[in-house]
Amino acid sequence: MRLMRFCGNRGEFLPEGRIGLVQDADVLDLTDAADYLCRNRALPSREAVRDIISVPVLSRGALRRLEQAGRRIFEDARLRKRFVVPLHSVKSLSPIPKPNKLLCLAGNYEEHLEESGYSAVEESKRTIPWVFMKPASTTIIGSGEKILISKNNVAVDWEVELAVVMGKRGRFIASKDAFDFVFGYTILNDISERRFDPKIPNRKIRERDKFFDWLVGKWYDTFAPMGPVIVTKDELGDPHNLRITLRVNGRTMQDSSTRFMIFKIPRIIEFVSSIMTLEPGDVIATGTPEGVGFSRGIFLKPGDKVECEIEGIGILGNQVAKEKA
């Protein structure tokens, strides 16, 4: 299945957005069709499509019934007229606006490490992933929304990443079981301020300031575009064999494959779940390949258009704009 969160469809405005099942150039409004789906036992309750986080917690059988019912609606002219709208007529929102946890990996592609000024690491020394968090409620935006450059941003960079969406709650998850806890995948652009400056006169740099300046540069509002859809794991197939690209104003800046990840998804989940409980809807971005702007001395500016594309998922597109004072 391909799921999206959107607004702009017929019917009342819902602050949390509407949930849609995407097929080609159309979207089935699951929020609008919830009563029909419940009557036909394709949904246990309306609450099951209250938001996308509710969908992963459905049983495997319930997900299969929902998918089958969706196919019937797309194929039935009468039902299509009631519940299906053209994809171009709706506004895409971030699939999960406020996950409980938005986790990101740093340095998970060898060539990106090297372009960032770090030396290659021997296989035996790659012991744990580097994981950090972003403030989800203020950084996440959807496809089509604006990446805002504030008055104290000077070097705003891009990072296209494959993001894992968790479907089950788990703690101390073994690598061999990790995919049982995955619901699907989406795209995340880990926007970063590379030269964070708190504008403090006569600032004295302490031993660890460089690291924390790097980290704080990840936290600006709108610095986590996500979307445009979540593709379930059964539909996407092997997440470690996908072309991953990023374009700025049509120029390709990143072009690689997820097969070059240093830490694969099962190992990432095993490590993260040894620290914290993973929950349905949690998002883990798996790192970016080479081709970031910092290595070329190129940074985003108002008016730029950034397009992230991952094979089998789609295109996450965002315009860059200046934040209003």
C-alpha positions as CSV (number, residue, x, y, z in Angstrom):
1,M,0.0,0.0,0.0
2,R,0.9,3.6,-0.6
3,L,-0.5,5.9,2.1
4,M,-0.6,9.7,2.3
5,R,-1.9,12.4,4.6
6,F,-3.6,15.3,2.7
7,C,-6.1,18.1,2.7
8,G,-8.0,20.0,0.1
9,N,-10.5,17.2,-0.7
10,R,-14.3,17.6,-0.6
11,G,-15.9,17.6,2.8
12,E,-15.0,19.2,6.1
13,F,-11.5,20.4,7.0
14,L,-9.8,18.1,9.5
15,P,-6.9,19.7,11.5
16,E,-5.1,16.3,11.6
17,G,-5.5,15.9,7.8
18,R,-7.2,13.1,5.9
19,I,-5.7,9.7,5.2
20,G,-5.5,8.4,1.6
21,L,-4.6,5.2,-0.2
22,V,-2.8,6.1,-3.4
23,Q,-3.0,4.2,-6.6
24,D,-1.3,5.7,-9.7
25,A,-2.7,9.2,-10.1
26,D,-5.6,8.8,-7.8
27,V,-6.2,8.8,-4.0
28,L,-8.9,6.9,-2.1
29,D,-10.1,9.1,0.8
30,L,-10.0,6.5,3.6
31,T,-11.3,9.1,6.1
32,D,-14.4,9.8,3.8
33,A,-14.8,6.0,3.2
34,A,-14.4,4.9,6.8
35,D,-18.1,4.2,7.4
36,Y,-18.4,2.2,4.2
37,L,-15.2,0.2,5.1
38,C,-16.5,-0.5,8.6
39,R,-19.9,-1.8,7.3
40,N,-18.0,-4.1,4.9
41,R,-15.7,-5.3,7.7
42,A,-12.6,-3.9,6.0
43,L,-12.0,-1.7,9.0
44,P,-12.5,-2.5,12.7
45,S,-13.5,1.1,13.4
46,R,-13.3,4.6,12.1
47,E,-10.4,5.2,14.6
48,A,-8.3,2.8,12.5
49,V,-7.9,5.6,9.9
50,R,-7.9,8.5,12.3
51,D,-4.2,9.0,11.3
52,I,-1.5,7.0,9.6
53,I,0.0,6.0,13.0
54,S,-3.3,4.1,13.6
55,V,-2.9,2.0,10.5
56,P,0.3,0.1,11.4
57,V,-1.2,-1.2,14.6
58,L,-3.9,-3.1,12.7
59,S,-3.4,-6.8,12.5
60,R,-1.9,-8.4,9.4
61,G,-5.4,-9.7,8.5
62,A,-7.0,-6.3,8.9
63,L,-4.3,-4.6,6.7
64,R,-5.0,-7.3,4.1
65,R,-8.7,-6.7,4.2
66,L,-8.2,-2.9,3.9
67,E,-5.9,-3.4,0.9
68,Q,-8.4,-5.7,-0.8
69,A,-11.3,-3.3,-0.1
70,G,-9.3,-0.5,-1.5
71,R,-8.8,-2.4,-4.8
72,R,-12.5,-3.0,-5.0
73,I,-13.3,0.7,-4.6
74,F,-10.8,1.7,-7.3
75,E,-12.3,-0.9,-9.7
76,D,-16.0,0.0,-9.0
77,A,-17.1,3.1,-11.0
78,R,-19.9,4.0,-8.5
79,L,-17.6,3.7,-5.4
80,R,-14.8,5.6,-7.2
81,K,-17.1,8.5,-7.8
82,R,-17.9,8.6,-4.0
83,F,-14.5,8.1,-2.5
84,V,-11.7,8.6,-5.1
85,V,-10.2,12.0,-6.2
86,P,-7.4,12.9,-8.5
87,L,-4.1,13.1,-6.7
88,H,-3.3,16.5,-8.3
89,S,-6.5,18.0,-6.6
90,V,-5.2,17.5,-3.1
91,K,-2.5,19.1,-1.0
92,S,0.1,16.6,0.3
93,L,0.9,16.8,4.0
94,S,3.7,15.1,5.9
95,P,2.7,11.5,6.3
96,I,3.3,11.6,10.1
97,P,3.4,15.2,11.4
98,K,4.4,14.5,15.0
99,P,6.0,11.0,15.5
100,N,6.9,10.3,19.1
101,K,10.5,10.0,17.9
102,L,12.3,11.3,14.9
103,L,15.7,9.7,14.8
104,C,18.4,10.3,12.3
105,L,21.7,8.6,11.5
106,A,24.9,10.5,10.9
107,G,27.7,9.1,8.7
108,N,26.0,6.0,7.4
109,Y,27.5,6.1,3.9
110,E,31.3,5.8,3.5
111,E,31.7,8.4,0.7
112,H,29.6,10.9,2.7
113,L,31.9,10.5,5.6
114,E,34.9,11.1,3.4
115,E,33.5,14.2,1.8
116,S,32.7,15.5,5.3
117,G,36.4,15.3,6.1
118,Y,36.5,12.0,8.0
119,S,38.8,9.1,7.1
120,A,37.5,5.7,6.0
121,V,36.7,3.4,8.9
122,E,37.8,-0.3,9.0
123,E,34.9,-2.8,9.1
124,S,36.0,-4.1,12.5
125,K,35.8,-0.6,14.0
126,R,32.2,0.1,12.9
127,T,30.7,-0.9,16.2
128,I,27.6,1.3,16.6
129,P,25.6,3.7,14.5
130,W,25.7,7.5,15.3
131,V,22.1,8.4,16.1
132,F,20.6,11.8,17.0
133,M,17.1,13.2,17.2
134,K,15.3,16.2,15.7
135,P,12.3,18.0,17.3
136,A,9.6,16.5,15.3
137,S,6.7,18.9,15.9
138,T,8.6,21.9,14.5
139,T,11.0,20.5,12.0
140,I,8.7,18.2,10.0
141,I,6.9,19.6,6.9
142,G,5.3,17.9,3.9
143,S,6.0,17.8,0.2
144,G,5.2,21.1,-1.3
145,E,5.7,23.1,1.9
146,K,8.5,25.6,2.2
147,I,11.9,25.1,3.8
148,L,12.4,28.4,5.7
149,I,15.8,30.1,6.0
150,S,15.9,32.3,9.1
151,K,17.9,35.4,9.6
152,N,20.7,33.6,11.4
153,N,21.1,30.8,8.8
154,V,24.2,31.2,6.6
155,A,25.0,27.7,5.2
156,V,21.8,25.6,4.8
157,D,22.5,22.2,3.3
158,W,20.5,19.2,2.0
159,E,20.6,15.4,2.8
160,V,18.2,13.0,1.2
161,E,17.5,9.9,3.3
162,L,15.5,6.7,3.3
163,A,13.3,6.8,6.4
164,V,11.9,3.7,8.2
165,V,8.4,4.0,9.7
166,M,7.9,1.6,12.7
167,G,4.7,-0.4,12.8
168,K,5.0,-2.2,16.2
169,R,6.2,-1.4,19.7
170,G,9.4,-3.1,20.6
171,R,12.4,-3.1,22.9
172,F,15.6,-5.1,22.5
173,I,14.7,-6.1,19.0
174,A,17.1,-8.7,17.5
175,S,18.4,-7.9,14.0
176,K,16.8,-11.1,12.6
177,D,13.4,-9.9,13.8
178,A,13.7,-6.2,12.9
179,F,11.6,-6.2,9.7
180,D,8.7,-7.7,11.7
181,F,8.5,-4.3,13.5
182,V,8.7,-2.2,10.3
183,F,5.5,-0.8,8.7
184,G,7.0,1.0,5.7
185,Y,9.2,3.6,4.3
186,T,9.2,7.3,3.3
187,I,11.7,10.0,2.3
188,L,13.3,12.5,4.7
189,N,15.4,15.5,3.8
190,D,17.7,16.2,6.8
191,I,18.2,19.9,6.2
192,S,21.2,21.2,8.1
193,E,22.8,24.5,9.1
194,R,26.5,23.8,8.6
195,R,27.8,26.9,10.3
196,F,25.6,27.4,13.3
197,D,26.4,30.7,15.0
198,P,24.5,31.8,18.2
199,K,25.6,35.4,17.6
200,I,27.1,35.7,21.0
201,P,29.8,38.5,21.1
202,N,33.3,37.3,22.1
203,R,32.1,33.7,22.4
204,K,34.7,31.4,23.8
205,I,34.7,27.9,22.1
206,R,34.6,25.1,24.6
207,E,35.9,21.6,23.9
208,R,32.6,20.1,22.7
209,D,31.0,23.2,21.2
210,K,31.9,22.1,17.6
211,F,29.8,18.9,18.0
212,F,26.8,20.7,19.6
213,D,26.9,23.4,17.0
214,W,26.6,20.7,14.4
215,L,23.7,19.1,16.3
216,V,21.8,22.3,16.9
217,G,22.1,23.1,13.2
218,K,19.8,20.2,12.6
219,W,17.0,21.6,14.7
220,Y,15.7,24.7,12.9
221,D,12.0,24.9,12.1
222,T,11.0,23.2,8.8
223,F,14.4,21.3,8.6
224,A,12.8,17.9,8.2
225,P,10.7,17.7,5.0
226,M,9.1,14.2,4.8
227,G,6.9,12.4,2.3
228,P,5.2,12.3,0.0
229,V,3.8,8.9,1.0
230,I,4.5,5.9,3.2
231,V,5.1,2.7,1.1
232,T,4.5,-0.5,3.1
233,K,7.4,-2.9,3.4
234,D,5.7,-5.6,1.3
235,E,5.2,-3.3,-1.6
236,L,8.7,-1.7,-1.6
237,G,10.6,-4.9,-1.3
238,D,14.4,-4.8,-0.6
239,P,15.1,-1.4,1.1
240,H,18.8,-1.9,0.6
241,N,18.7,-1.8,-3.2
242,L,17.1,1.5,-4.1
243,R,18.3,4.4,-6.2
244,I,18.4,7.6,-4.0
245,T,18.9,11.0,-5.6
246,L,18.5,14.7,-4.8
247,R,18.2,17.6,-7.2
248,V,18.5,21.4,-6.6
249,N,16.9,23.5,-9.3
250,G,17.0,20.4,-11.6
251,R,20.7,19.8,-11.1
252,T,21.5,16.4,-9.7
253,M,23.5,16.7,-6.5
254,Q,23.2,13.3,-4.9
255,D,22.9,10.0,-6.9
256,S,23.6,6.8,-5.1
257,S,22.0,3.6,-3.8
258,T,20.8,2.5,-0.4
259,R,23.0,-0.6,-0.8
260,F,25.9,1.5,0.3
261,M,24.6,2.0,3.8
262,I,27.2,1.1,6.4
263,F,24.7,0.0,9.0
264,K,21.7,-1.8,7.5
265,I,18.2,-1.3,8.8
266,P,18.1,-4.4,11.0
267,R,21.3,-3.4,12.8
268,I,20.0,0.2,13.2
269,I,16.7,-1.1,14.8
270,E,18.6,-3.5,17.0
271,F,20.8,-0.7,18.3
272,V,18.1,2.0,18.8
273,S,15.7,-0.4,20.5
274,S,18.5,-1.4,23.0
275,I,18.4,2.2,24.2
276,M,14.7,3.1,23.9
277,T,11.3,1.6,23.2
278,L,10.3,2.0,19.6
279,E,6.6,2.7,18.9
280,P,4.3,2.7,16.0
281,G,4.8,5.8,13.9
282,D,8.4,6.4,15.1
283,V,10.6,7.4,12.1
284,I,14.3,6.5,11.7
285,A,16.2,8.2,8.9
286,T,19.0,6.0,7.7
287,G,21.7,8.6,6.7
288,T,22.6,10.3,3.4
289,P,25.0,9.4,0.6
290,E,27.7,11.7,-0.8
291,G,26.8,14.9,-2.7
292,V,25.9,17.4,0.1
293,G,26.4,21.1,-0.6
294,F,29.0,21.6,2.2
295,S,31.6,19.5,0.2
296,R,31.1,21.8,-2.8
297,G,30.7,25.1,-1.0
298,I,27.1,25.4,-2.3
299,F,24.2,26.1,0.0
300,L,20.5,26.6,-0.3
301,K,19.0,30.1,-0.9
302,P,15.5,31.5,-1.1
303,G,13.9,30.5,-4.4
304,D,15.7,27.2,-4.8
305,K,13.7,24.0,-5.4
306,V,14.8,20.8,-3.8
307,E,13.6,17.4,-5.0
308,C,14.5,14.2,-3.2
309,E,13.7,11.0,-5.0
310,I,13.9,7.4,-3.9
311,E,13.1,4.5,-6.2
312,G,9.7,3.0,-5.4
313,I,8.6,5.8,-3.1
314,G,8.4,9.0,-5.2
315,I,9.5,12.6,-5.1
316,L,9.6,14.8,-2.1
317,G,9.7,18.4,-3.4
318,N,10.1,21.6,-1.4
319,Q,10.7,25.3,-2.3
320,V,13.2,27.3,-0.2
321,A,12.0,30.6,1.2
322,K,13.1,33.3,3.6
323,E,11.4,33.2,7.0
324,K,9.3,36.2,7.7
325,A,10.5,38.3,10.7
